[in-house]
């Protein structure tokens, strides 16, 4: 019976390591928008800056957003495919903001609609996201 327990533990550890390795190999592929971004909204000569944090699973885009003007919010109905994105930002103390845009090189660029107005927005990766390095696994055979 003890050998069965040891075999079970070894198999569980192998599955865990294989999962970690597969996840690390996926890393942050070129064209991925997951991570933290500095976002700036521009409308009628005024700007509002904040933080946009994105997660992508398949074509589903989720995340959070916060500016001094809007307060904290969450992304709803988000999609990201073929370098194009769309989402609605929902806030407690501000009207929703409908975002559309695309990944252009290392920037996200697009337009938005809120409070009956249209404007432009742009986001660049934060230094926290830029400096992030995927963990490296080394085999010690």
PyMOL commands that set and color helices and strands:
alter all, ss='L'
color gray80, all
select helices_A, chain A and resi 2-26+127-131
alter helices_A, ss='H'
color red, helices_A
select strands_A, chain A and resi 35-43+46-57+60-67+71-81+84-91+97-104+107-114+117-125
alter strands_A, ss='S'
color yellow, strands_A
deselect
rebuild
show_as cartoon
